[in-house]
Structure formats: structure tokens, C-alpha cells
Amino acid sequence: MKPSPLLIVQNLFLFMVLLTKGFSQKTHEKTVDLSPYTIEKNTSNPEELGSWRHATLDEFEILSNLPDSQSNKFLRNFQLFRQALEVVRPGPPNARANSTLILCNRASDFKKLIPEGNEKEDEIVSQFLQNCEQAIIVVDCETREINSSGAAVQNHNGQPYDRLTVEPRRGLYREFVHYQLPPESSPPPWLLEGISQIAMDIEFTEQSIRFGEIDARKGGNREGTGIGAGTTRGGIAQAFSQRAVAMGGANTRAHGSIGDRQFNIVLARQDLMPLEQFFAVAATDAEARNPLKHTIWAKQAYAFVHMCMFQFNGKLNDPMATFASRLSQEPLSETLFEECFGMSYAKMEKKLKSYIKRPNAKFHRIKLSEYSGLLANDVTFKEANPFEKARILGDALGISGRDEQALSTYYLANSADNKDPELIAAIGIAEMNRGQTERARDYLESAASLGSIRPTTWTALARLRFEEANRNASEDGKLSAEQMNYVLAPLLKTLSLKPTLPETFILIADAWSNSSVVPSPPYIDLLGKGISQFPTDTELTLHAARLFAQIGQEKSAKELVKLGLRFAKDDSQRIELESLL
């Protein structure tokens, strides 16, 4: 019996998660008694943060400067999309300490929050930002059209349209697919984009879901003045035969805009990228960062992944999964491709072109009962307080690489009555990153005493305590039992928080390497669990191997060295690991 398209897509999403080679771990919470530190009063000016509304939806904090009615319309659609995607592909539980959705009513607000350099790209209307514990989705809800130069969507005369119609909800759909993957996940960009494109085109009502359908009517055009207003779903003929399209001649651009259409329309008159070039696109390349601008690559990813998943009941799905998995360990080559798919690049390109012309695949239709239908509710917004605004906007700026702007934003709300542990922690970490360790220490101790739930609060505090303890160590440079407890207490706290960080185990190994006493068996076991959870983190493996060699566990140390050498990223790591053999 052949697998259904639904089972195929569920397995593929699971495969993308498994590329991380990690697993969850239950831990026991430890009580940490930390006395509060006094935060010095700083001049604040919360008015500069602007007017924002705040709400919560599931695990998301929401910051929006849209009118509440528009925010709720947007969020109702998002709830239905998320539920529909969950039916098609049940996702893993979120493992981040904080998830945020920022809805910008003005494009200028959006561009302030995305990575520097990207704000110059008119084609970017949504952005997914993340670090080891936070995920932030930012959506430009104002922009409706972008310059389509480079999008290469052509009319029936072979002339490209000059504008591309964009929808904020589709931007959110794309970023949500990225959000669902663990932070350490790194599927090939073509696979991630193909899955995102398929998810973005999911059709749903409260009682039904259509997934993987290829419909020529989607993403119709909007012509220029005098040709008709509004996006039409009138089919290929109406989308490509308006008279304004033909007015400019062979070497001019069509006057009008086209929606974000499916691959069979966009690629109908296009030369495909050679597969060697297509697969070689990296996550940092322009094609992957700006798929709206680089439509050919994005839609080719859509076509390739869709063909593998849906044609002939997913006959090519397993070869695709094998190919993606091996790419994480082996360099791209046509030989590797042939071993996985049993055909050359040239044969696959021919097959893909044929599929684009006639996408003869079965999509999945799901009817929901009246008791299990999709359901969306309004969320209750309130005026965001200064601490919420400063924390959320500052976090987005920090993850975007705008460190000085992030710290300035945090301080706009840092008055004497600031009791927001995550804002206080964010200031502490930002000060630590700029070398202000004494100032950082005060903030981090205060955030810890107020119960911060971000693991980095506690690992940063532990690092500062470790540095202090080393400065005050005994003549032989070793830490006493009392000093060890002082350093380890914040690290044990992180084990009750999510997500678990490699930094926790690295610091535990470093502390015991500097201890005057040998680590007890529970700590050895704890390090073993950390290595099992992060087997590809060579830095962790190296620090643990160094400790095990120091305390006489030579066999364990050698096993760790072998593991580390498998995933070493540079020669310096290899040299240090080999020195322990």
C-alpha cells in the first residue's frame, strides 16, 4: 500500500526537524536563592517608544500598532492557518523561552527592526529573527506592492510585470514555517523554501483543508489604469490577456502588477536554474534571504519539492529526504544526486520541466467534522506598557545585530520602578557584551532574583560568577566547594528552563576543571546527557573531554575526542582535541 500525500508531508516535516540530531530532556528544578541587587536609576523617555498595543496568543507575545480590529482580523486568519497546518503536519512543542509576533502598521517601523542592510531591500516584507532562546516574527502590514525587477514573472508576450502584489498574511505563513523548526536546525534552503511555498498556498475554511493543490487561478493580476482594479481569480486567460500588457512592445515591462502565483504559472515561460546552481544556494545568499525578489529560485524550489512529495504518491520523497540528509555531511555533487535519485541532473531537469507544464499530482483534501473544525477567537489587546515595548523592540533590534540601538531602546523604559525581569536581564546581557561586566552583574543578579525565565540570564550570571571566583581562587588556582556552589547554582537553574543550552554544560565542565574537588557522579552523568543532547557541538565535546582526561577517565575522554573530531569546524579545534589523545 502506497503512502498517502498527508503521511508523506508529515514524515518530511519530521525529517526536517530530525536534521538537528537532538532530543528533549526532562530535568529537575533546583531552588536558587539569590539576593536582589539595586538597579541604579537611569533617565528614561518611554514616549520615544511610540504607541503599541500588547496581547498574548498561545505562546506568542504580540506587539502591534495596527488598530485592534485589523490586528484581530489578521490574527484570526493566522489561528486558522496554524490549526490547518497542525492537521496536515503535527508539529513539535515550542522549545523557546520567548516567542513574539510584531505587526507593523507602517513600513518604516518594519525596516527599523530587520537586520542592517536588509532594510534597503524593498522586496522584504516579513522577517524571522531568532537566537538560541528567542524567536521573533516581524510583518510589514502596510506594503501591498513591491518592485518586481528580478521577479521575472512574465505575461503572455514575454514581458515581465513591473510590480508584484504581496499579502502580509503570506509573509507570516512563510516565517511561521521557519519558526517551527528548532533554532539549531539547518535544512537545505531549497527544501525549506519549497515546504514554505507549499504551506503558504494551503487553502482552508472552518470545515475543510486543501493542501498541495495546484490551481492556475491563484495569484491573479491587477492591471494598470483603466484595465481593472482588484486582484482577480479569473484564470490564466484573464490573468495574462489584458490589453495593457501588450501596449509596451517587446522590450518594455508590462504596466501592472501580478500576485504571488504558483510555480506552474511563474515558470511557464522561464528557463530554470541549472540544478547544480539551484542546489548550491546557501542560507546567506540573496536568493534564500529575499525569495520574493528571486522568484525563479523560490518557485523552482516549490516545483521540485512539490513534485517529490505529491507526484506518483510521493515516489521521489524518500530520495529527496536522503539527498537533503547527506548534504548535511557531504559536499554537493552530481554523483551524490545520482546516488540518491538514480538519475542525472539533466534527466531530472527534463522531468521537472515536464511537471511544471503539467503538474499531474494528487493534492490532499481534508473534511473536518463540526466538532473538530478550525476555530479562531479574538484576542484582547491593551496599551503596551513601557517595559513591554522596550523589551520586545529592543530584543528585535538586538537579534537583528543593532546592538547599540537595542541597548538604547531598553534604557528608554529603565526607570526606578522597572520590575520586568526579562527587560532587566536584557540590559545586563547587552552591557556584558559591551564589556561592562560590573554593571552587567548588577542587572543580572537583579533579574535572577525576580525570576527571569530566560536561560541566558542564568548562564551569563554563572559566567560572571565564575570569572569572579577565579580571581579569588586559592594559591593553586582551584575553587573551593563554597565557590563551586556559588558558580553552579545559576547553571542548575537553567536545567528547569527551556530551551536547554550547550553553554550550560560547557560552563559546568569548565567549573569542575578548576575545582579543588573531583566532580560527583551526578555531575558526570549530567555532562553525559548534555553531550547526548548536543553531539555536534564540538566546543562542548572539547571542554568535557578536557575534564574527563584531567580526572583520569581516559577511556571516556578518548571517546569524546573521536566524537569531537567528527564535527570539528576548524583546525584549531582538531589540534586541541588531538592533544588529548
C-alpha positions as CSV (number, residue, x, y, z in Angstrom):
1,M,0.0,0.0,0.0
2,K,1.5,3.3,-1.1
3,P,1.7,6.2,1.5
4,S,-0.9,9.0,1.3
5,P,0.3,12.6,0.4
6,L,-0.7,13.5,4.0
7,L,1.6,10.9,5.5
8,I,4.4,11.9,3.2
9,V,4.3,15.6,4.2
10,Q,4.1,14.7,7.9
11,N,7.2,12.5,7.5
12,L,9.0,15.2,5.6
13,F,8.4,17.8,8.2
14,L,9.5,15.4,10.9
15,F,12.7,14.7,8.8
16,M,13.5,18.4,8.7
17,V,13.3,18.5,12.5
18,L,15.5,15.4,12.8
19,L,18.2,17.0,10.8
20,T,19.1,18.7,14.2
21,K,20.1,15.3,15.7
22,G,18.9,16.4,19.1
23,F,16.3,15.3,21.6
24,S,14.4,16.8,24.5
25,Q,15.4,16.1,28.1
26,K,13.5,16.3,31.4
27,T,15.3,17.9,34.2
28,H,14.6,18.5,37.9
29,E,14.2,22.1,39.1
30,K,16.6,23.4,41.7
31,T,15.8,26.2,44.0
32,V,18.3,29.0,43.8
33,D,18.3,31.7,46.5
34,L,19.7,34.9,45.1
35,S,19.5,38.2,47.0
36,P,18.3,41.2,44.9
37,Y,20.7,43.8,43.7
38,T,19.7,47.5,43.5
39,I,19.4,48.9,40.0
40,E,20.6,52.5,39.7
41,K,18.1,55.0,38.4
42,N,18.5,55.9,34.8
43,T,17.0,58.6,32.8
44,S,14.1,57.1,30.7
45,N,12.0,58.5,28.0
46,P,9.3,55.9,27.2
47,E,7.4,58.4,24.9
48,E,10.1,57.7,22.2
49,L,8.9,54.1,22.0
50,G,5.7,55.2,20.3
51,S,2.2,53.8,20.7
52,W,1.9,50.0,20.6
53,R,-0.8,47.5,21.7
54,H,0.0,44.3,23.5
55,A,-1.7,40.9,23.7
56,T,-0.9,37.2,24.0
57,L,-1.9,34.3,21.8
58,D,-0.8,30.8,22.8
59,E,3.0,31.0,23.3
60,F,3.2,34.3,21.4
61,E,3.5,37.8,22.8
62,I,2.1,40.2,20.3
63,L,3.1,43.8,19.8
64,S,1.0,45.7,17.2
65,N,0.5,49.3,16.1
66,L,-2.4,48.3,13.9
67,P,-6.0,49.2,15.0
68,D,-7.3,46.4,17.2
69,S,-9.9,45.4,14.7
70,Q,-7.3,44.9,11.9
71,S,-4.9,43.1,14.3
72,N,-7.7,40.6,15.2
73,K,-8.7,40.1,11.6
74,F,-5.0,39.2,10.9
75,L,-4.7,37.0,13.9
76,R,-7.9,35.1,13.3
77,N,-6.6,34.1,9.9
78,F,-3.3,33.2,11.5
79,Q,-5.0,30.9,14.0
80,L,-6.9,29.1,11.3
81,F,-3.7,28.7,9.2
82,R,-1.8,27.3,12.2
83,Q,-4.6,24.9,13.1
84,A,-4.8,23.7,9.4
85,L,-1.1,23.2,9.3
86,E,-1.2,21.3,12.5
87,V,-3.8,18.9,11.0
88,V,-1.6,18.4,8.0
89,R,1.7,18.2,9.9
90,P,1.6,18.0,13.7
91,G,4.5,20.0,15.0
92,P,6.9,19.5,17.9
93,P,6.2,21.6,21.0
94,N,7.9,25.0,21.0
95,A,11.2,24.9,22.9
96,R,12.0,28.6,23.1
97,A,11.8,30.8,26.2
98,N,10.1,33.6,24.4
99,S,8.1,33.9,21.1
100,T,7.0,37.2,19.7
101,L,4.9,38.5,16.8
102,I,5.3,42.2,15.8
103,L,2.8,43.6,13.4
104,C,3.9,46.9,11.9
105,N,1.3,49.3,10.6
106,R,4.0,51.3,8.8
107,A,6.7,50.0,6.5
108,S,9.2,52.4,8.2
109,D,8.6,50.7,11.6
110,F,9.2,47.4,10.0
111,K,12.5,48.4,8.4
112,K,13.9,49.7,11.7
113,L,13.6,46.2,13.2
114,I,15.2,44.0,10.5
115,P,18.9,43.3,10.0
116,E,21.0,46.1,8.8
117,G,21.4,46.1,5.0
118,N,18.1,44.3,4.6
119,E,16.1,47.5,5.2
120,K,17.4,48.7,1.8
121,E,15.7,45.7,0.1
122,D,12.2,46.8,-0.9
123,E,11.3,43.2,-1.5
124,I,11.5,42.2,2.2
125,V,8.0,42.4,3.8
126,S,8.4,39.8,6.6
127,Q,11.4,38.6,8.7
128,F,12.1,35.8,11.0
129,L,14.6,36.6,13.8
130,Q,16.0,34.1,16.2
131,N,18.8,33.3,18.7
132,C,19.3,30.4,20.9
133,E,16.2,31.1,23.1
134,Q,14.1,33.7,21.3
135,A,12.0,33.8,18.1
136,I,10.5,36.9,16.7
137,I,8.4,37.2,13.6
138,V,8.1,40.8,12.2
139,V,5.5,41.6,9.5
140,D,5.1,44.7,7.4
141,C,1.3,45.1,7.2
142,E,1.4,48.3,5.1
143,T,3.2,47.3,2.0
144,R,1.0,45.8,-0.7
145,E,3.2,46.1,-3.8
146,I,6.9,45.8,-4.4
147,N,9.1,46.4,-7.4
148,S,9.2,43.1,-9.3
149,S,12.5,43.7,-11.1
150,G,14.2,40.4,-10.7
151,A,11.0,38.6,-10.0
152,A,10.8,37.7,-13.7
153,V,7.1,37.0,-13.8
154,Q,6.1,37.4,-17.5
155,N,2.9,37.9,-19.4
156,H,1.9,36.1,-22.5
157,N,4.1,38.4,-24.6
158,G,7.1,37.5,-22.6
159,Q,7.2,40.9,-20.9
160,P,7.8,40.9,-17.1
161,Y,5.4,42.7,-14.8
162,D,6.8,45.8,-13.1
163,R,5.2,45.2,-9.7
164,L,4.4,42.3,-7.5
165,T,1.4,42.2,-5.2
166,V,2.2,41.0,-1.7
167,E,0.0,39.9,1.1
168,P,1.1,40.3,4.8
169,R,-0.6,37.1,5.8
170,R,1.5,35.1,3.3
171,G,4.6,36.6,4.8
172,L,3.5,35.4,8.2
173,Y,2.8,32.0,6.8
174,R,6.4,31.7,5.5
175,E,8.0,32.9,8.7
176,F,5.9,30.6,10.8
177,V,7.2,27.6,8.9
178,H,10.7,28.8,9.7
179,Y,9.7,29.3,13.3
180,Q,8.5,25.7,13.8
181,L,12.0,24.3,13.2
182,P,14.4,24.2,16.2
183,P,16.9,27.0,16.3
184,E,19.8,24.6,15.5
185,S,18.0,23.2,12.5
186,S,19.6,23.8,9.1
187,P,17.7,22.1,6.3
188,P,18.9,22.9,2.8
189,P,17.5,26.3,1.7
190,W,15.7,24.8,-1.3
191,L,13.9,22.3,0.9
192,L,12.9,24.9,3.4
193,E,11.7,27.3,0.7
194,G,9.8,24.5,-1.1
195,I,8.0,23.5,2.1
196,S,7.3,27.1,2.9
197,Q,5.8,27.7,-0.5
198,I,3.5,24.7,-0.2
199,A,2.4,25.8,3.2
200,M,1.8,29.4,2.1
201,D,-0.7,28.0,-0.6
202,I,-2.7,25.9,1.8
203,E,-6.5,26.6,1.4
204,F,-8.8,26.3,4.4
205,T,-12.2,27.1,5.7
206,E,-13.5,26.3,9.2
207,Q,-14.7,22.9,7.8
208,S,-12.1,21.9,5.2
209,I,-8.4,21.9,4.2
210,R,-6.9,21.7,0.8
211,F,-3.1,21.1,0.9
212,G,-0.8,20.8,-2.1
213,E,-3.3,21.8,-4.7
214,I,-2.0,23.5,-7.8
215,D,-4.6,26.0,-9.1
216,A,-4.0,28.2,-12.1
217,R,-6.3,30.8,-10.7
218,K,-4.3,31.7,-7.6
219,G,-2.4,35.0,-7.5
220,G,-4.2,36.7,-10.4
221,N,-3.1,40.1,-11.8
222,R,-4.0,43.7,-11.2
223,E,-3.6,45.8,-14.3
224,G,-2.7,49.4,-14.6
225,T,-5.0,52.4,-15.0
226,G,-8.2,51.7,-17.0
227,I,-7.7,48.0,-17.1
228,G,-9.5,46.9,-13.9
229,A,-9.0,47.1,-10.2
230,G,-8.6,44.4,-7.6
231,T,-7.0,41.0,-7.6
232,T,-8.8,38.6,-9.9
233,R,-9.1,34.9,-9.7
234,G,-10.5,34.6,-13.2
235,G,-8.0,32.1,-14.5
236,I,-5.0,32.1,-16.9
237,A,-6.7,33.9,-19.8
238,Q,-7.8,36.9,-17.7
239,A,-4.5,37.0,-15.9
240,F,-2.4,37.2,-19.0
241,S,-4.6,38.7,-21.8
242,Q,-5.4,42.3,-20.7
243,R,-4.7,44.8,-23.4
244,A,-2.4,46.9,-21.2
245,V,0.1,44.0,-21.2
246,A,0.6,44.3,-24.9
247,M,0.9,48.0,-25.2
248,G,4.6,48.4,-24.5
249,G,6.3,46.4,-27.2
250,A,8.8,43.6,-27.0
251,N,11.5,45.3,-24.9
252,T,9.4,47.1,-22.2
253,R,8.0,46.0,-18.9
254,A,4.2,45.3,-18.6
255,H,2.3,48.0,-16.9
256,G,0.6,46.4,-13.9
257,S,1.1,44.0,-11.1
258,I,0.9,40.3,-10.6
259,G,0.1,38.3,-7.5
260,D,2.4,35.7,-5.9
261,R,1.4,32.9,-8.2
262,Q,2.2,29.2,-8.1
263,F,5.1,27.6,-9.8
264,N,3.3,26.3,-12.9
265,I,2.4,29.9,-13.8
266,V,5.6,31.7,-12.8
267,L,7.9,29.2,-14.5
268,A,5.7,28.6,-17.6
269,R,7.9,30.8,-19.8
270,Q,11.1,30.7,-17.8
271,D,14.4,28.9,-18.2
272,L,15.1,27.0,-15.0
273,M,18.3,27.4,-13.0
274,P,20.7,24.6,-13.6
275,L,20.3,22.1,-10.8
276,E,23.9,22.4,-9.7
277,Q,23.4,26.1,-9.2
278,F,19.9,25.7,-7.7
279,F,21.0,23.3,-5.0
280,A,24.2,25.3,-4.2
281,V,22.2,28.4,-2.9
282,A,23.2,28.9,0.7
283,A,21.0,30.3,3.5
284,T,23.0,33.5,3.4
285,D,22.7,34.0,-0.3
286,A,20.3,36.6,-1.8
287,E,18.0,34.0,-3.3
288,A,17.3,32.4,0.1
289,R,17.1,35.7,2.0
290,N,14.9,37.5,-0.4
291,P,12.7,34.9,-2.2
292,L,10.2,37.5,-3.3
293,K,12.9,39.2,-5.3
294,H,14.4,36.0,-6.6
295,T,11.2,34.4,-7.7
296,I,12.7,31.9,-10.1
297,W,14.8,30.2,-7.5
298,A,11.9,30.2,-5.0
299,K,9.3,28.8,-7.4
300,Q,11.8,26.2,-8.7
301,A,12.1,25.1,-5.1
302,Y,8.4,25.0,-4.9
303,A,8.1,22.9,-8.0
304,F,10.9,20.5,-7.1
305,V,9.7,19.8,-3.6
306,H,6.1,19.6,-4.7
307,M,6.9,17.1,-7.4
308,C,8.9,14.9,-5.0
309,M,6.1,15.0,-2.3
310,F,3.0,14.7,-4.4
311,Q,3.7,13.1,-7.8
312,F,3.0,9.3,-8.0
313,N,2.1,9.2,-4.3
314,G,5.5,10.6,-3.3
315,K,7.7,8.3,-5.2
316,L,10.6,10.8,-5.0
317,N,10.0,11.8,-1.4
318,D,12.4,9.3,0.1
319,P,15.2,10.1,-2.4
320,M,14.8,13.8,-1.6
321,A,15.0,13.2,2.1
322,T,18.1,11.1,1.7
323,F,19.7,13.7,-0.5
324,A,18.9,16.5,2.0
325,S,20.3,14.4,4.9
326,R,23.5,13.6,3.1
327,L,24.1,17.2,2.1
328,S,24.5,18.0,5.8
329,Q,27.5,15.7,5.9
330,E,28.8,15.6,2.3
331,P,29.6,18.3,-0.4
332,L,27.1,18.8,-3.2
333,S,27.9,16.9,-6.3
334,E,26.1,15.3,-9.2
335,T,27.4,12.0,-8.1
336,L,25.7,12.4,-4.8
337,F,22.5,13.4,-6.5
338,E,22.6,10.4,-8.8
339,E,23.2,8.0,-5.9
340,C,20.0,9.4,-4.2
341,F,17.7,9.9,-7.2
342,G,19.0,7.3,-9.7
343,M,19.2,9.9,-12.4
344,S,21.5,12.7,-13.7
345,Y,20.9,16.5,-13.3
346,A,19.9,16.6,-17.0
347,K,17.3,13.9,-16.7
348,M,15.8,15.5,-13.5
349,E,15.7,18.9,-15.2
350,K,13.8,17.4,-18.1
351,K,11.4,15.7,-15.6
352,L,10.9,18.9,-13.7
353,K,10.1,21.0,-16.8
354,S,7.5,18.4,-17.8
355,Y,6.0,18.6,-14.3
356,I,5.8,22.4,-14.4
357,K,3.9,22.2,-17.7
358,R,1.5,19.5,-16.3
359,P,1.6,19.2,-12.5
360,N,-0.3,15.9,-12.5
361,A,-0.2,15.2,-8.8
362,K,-2.8,14.4,-6.2
363,F,-3.3,17.0,-3.5
364,H,-4.8,16.3,-0.2
365,R,-8.3,17.3,0.8
366,I,-9.5,17.0,4.4
367,K,-13.1,17.5,5.5
368,L,-13.4,18.4,9.2
369,S,-16.4,17.5,11.3
370,E,-18.5,20.1,13.1
371,Y,-16.8,19.1,16.3
372,S,-13.2,19.2,15.0
373,G,-13.4,22.2,12.7
374,L,-11.0,25.1,12.7
375,L,-11.8,27.8,15.3
376,A,-10.4,31.3,15.7
377,N,-11.0,33.7,18.6
378,D,-10.4,37.4,19.0
379,V,-7.6,38.3,21.4
380,T,-7.8,41.1,23.9
381,F,-5.4,44.0,23.3
382,K,-4.3,46.6,25.8
383,E,-2.0,49.5,25.6
384,A,1.6,48.1,25.9
385,N,3.4,49.4,29.0
386,P,6.9,51.0,28.5
387,F,8.7,47.9,29.8
388,E,6.9,45.6,27.3
389,K,7.6,48.0,24.4
390,A,11.3,48.5,25.3
391,R,11.9,44.8,25.9
392,I,10.2,43.5,22.7
393,L,11.5,46.2,20.3
394,G,15.0,46.1,21.9
395,D,15.1,42.3,21.6
396,A,14.2,42.5,17.9
397,L,16.9,45.1,17.4
398,G,19.5,43.0,19.2
399,I,18.8,39.9,17.3
400,S,19.0,42.0,14.1
401,G,22.5,43.0,15.0
402,R,21.7,46.5,16.0
403,D,23.3,46.2,19.5
404,E,23.7,49.9,20.4
405,Q,20.1,50.7,19.2
406,A,18.9,47.7,21.3
407,L,20.6,48.9,24.5
408,S,19.3,52.5,23.9
409,T,15.8,51.1,23.4
410,Y,16.0,49.1,26.7
411,Y,17.1,52.2,28.6
412,L,14.2,54.2,27.3
413,A,12.0,52.4,29.8
414,N,14.5,51.7,32.6
415,S,13.1,53.7,35.4
416,A,13.5,53.1,39.1
417,D,10.2,51.1,39.2
418,N,11.3,48.7,36.5
419,K,10.5,45.2,37.8
420,D,10.4,43.4,34.5
421,P,12.9,40.6,34.9
422,E,13.4,40.0,31.2
423,L,14.0,43.7,30.4
424,I,16.5,43.9,33.3
425,A,18.2,40.7,32.1
426,A,18.3,42.0,28.5
427,I,20.1,45.2,29.8
428,G,22.5,43.0,31.8
429,I,23.4,40.8,28.8
430,A,23.8,43.8,26.5
431,E,26.1,45.5,29.0
432,M,28.1,42.3,29.4
433,N,28.5,42.0,25.6
434,R,30.0,45.5,25.5
435,G,32.5,44.7,28.3
436,Q,30.7,46.5,31.2
437,T,30.9,43.5,33.5
438,E,30.3,45.2,36.8
439,R,27.2,47.0,35.5
440,A,26.0,43.8,33.9
441,R,26.5,41.8,37.1
442,D,24.1,44.1,39.0
443,Y,21.4,43.8,36.3
444,L,21.7,40.0,36.0
445,E,21.7,39.4,39.8
446,S,18.5,41.5,40.0
447,A,16.9,39.7,37.0
448,A,17.7,36.4,38.6
449,S,16.2,37.4,41.9
450,L,13.0,38.5,40.1
451,G,12.7,35.1,38.5
452,S,13.8,35.5,34.9
453,I,12.8,32.6,32.7
454,R,15.4,33.1,30.0
455,P,18.3,30.6,30.3
456,T,20.8,33.1,29.0
457,T,20.1,35.2,32.1
458,W,21.5,32.4,34.3
459,T,24.3,31.3,32.0
460,A,25.6,34.9,31.7
461,L,25.3,35.3,35.5
462,A,27.2,32.0,36.0
463,R,30.0,33.1,33.7
464,L,30.4,36.4,35.6
465,R,30.4,34.5,38.9
466,F,33.0,32.0,37.5
467,E,35.3,34.8,36.5
468,E,35.0,36.4,40.0
469,A,35.6,33.1,41.7
470,N,38.8,32.5,39.6
471,R,40.1,35.9,40.6
472,N,39.6,34.9,44.2
473,A,40.8,31.3,43.9
474,S,43.3,29.7,46.3
475,E,47.1,29.9,45.6
476,D,46.9,26.7,43.4
477,G,44.2,28.4,41.3
478,K,41.5,25.9,42.3
479,L,38.0,26.8,43.5
480,S,36.7,25.7,46.9
481,A,33.4,23.8,47.5
482,E,31.7,27.0,48.5
483,Q,32.9,28.8,45.4
484,M,31.7,25.9,43.3
485,N,28.2,26.0,44.7
486,Y,28.2,29.8,44.1
487,V,29.0,29.2,40.4
488,L,27.0,26.1,39.8
489,A,23.7,27.4,41.3
490,P,22.6,29.5,38.3
491,L,23.6,26.7,35.9
492,L,21.4,24.2,37.8
493,K,18.6,26.7,37.5
494,T,18.8,26.6,33.7
495,L,18.0,22.9,33.6
496,S,14.4,23.7,34.7
497,L,14.0,26.3,31.8
498,K,13.6,25.9,28.1
499,P,15.4,25.7,25.9
500,T,18.4,23.7,27.2
501,L,21.6,25.4,26.1
502,P,25.1,23.9,25.3
503,E,26.6,26.8,27.2
504,T,25.2,25.4,30.5
505,F,27.2,22.2,30.1
506,I,30.3,23.9,28.8
507,L,30.4,26.1,32.0
508,I,29.7,23.1,34.2
509,A,32.7,21.3,32.7
510,D,34.9,24.4,33.0
511,A,34.0,25.0,36.6
512,W,34.8,21.3,37.6
513,S,38.0,21.6,35.6
514,N,39.0,24.4,38.0
515,S,37.7,22.7,41.2
516,S,39.7,21.6,44.2
517,V,37.4,18.5,44.4
518,V,36.6,15.8,41.9
519,P,33.0,16.1,40.4
520,S,30.5,13.7,41.9
521,P,28.8,11.0,39.7
522,P,25.6,13.0,39.2
523,Y,27.6,15.8,37.5
524,I,29.4,13.3,35.3
525,D,26.0,11.9,34.3
526,L,24.7,15.4,33.7
527,L,27.6,16.1,31.3
528,G,26.9,12.8,29.5
529,K,23.3,13.9,29.0
530,G,24.4,17.3,27.7
531,I,26.7,15.6,25.1
532,S,24.0,13.3,24.1
533,Q,21.7,16.2,23.5
534,F,24.3,18.2,21.6
535,P,26.6,15.7,19.9
536,T,27.6,18.0,17.1
537,D,28.7,20.9,19.5
538,T,32.4,20.4,19.3
539,E,33.1,23.2,21.9
540,L,31.1,21.2,24.5
541,T,32.8,17.9,23.5
542,L,36.2,19.5,23.8
543,H,35.6,21.0,27.3
544,A,34.1,17.7,28.5
545,A,37.0,15.7,27.1
546,R,39.4,18.0,28.8
547,L,37.7,17.5,32.2
548,F,37.5,13.7,31.8
549,A,41.2,13.5,30.9
550,Q,42.0,15.6,33.9
551,I,40.1,13.4,36.4
552,G,41.6,10.2,35.0
553,Q,38.6,9.0,32.9
554,E,40.9,8.3,29.9
555,K,38.5,6.0,28.0
556,S,35.6,8.5,28.2
557,A,38.0,11.3,27.2
558,K,39.2,9.4,24.1
559,E,35.6,8.6,23.0
560,L,34.7,12.3,23.3
561,V,37.8,13.2,21.3
562,K,36.7,10.9,18.5
563,L,33.2,12.4,18.6
564,G,34.6,15.9,18.5
565,L,36.9,15.2,15.6
566,R,33.9,14.1,13.5
567,F,32.3,17.5,13.8
568,A,35.2,19.9,14.3
569,K,34.8,23.1,12.4
570,D,38.3,24.3,12.2
571,D,42.0,23.2,12.6
572,S,42.3,24.8,16.0
573,Q,39.6,22.6,17.4
574,R,41.2,19.5,15.8
575,I,44.6,20.3,17.1
576,E,43.3,20.8,20.7
577,L,41.2,17.6,20.5
578,E,44.1,15.5,19.2
579,S,46.4,16.8,22.0
580,L,44.1,14.9,24.5
581,L,44.7,11.5,22.8
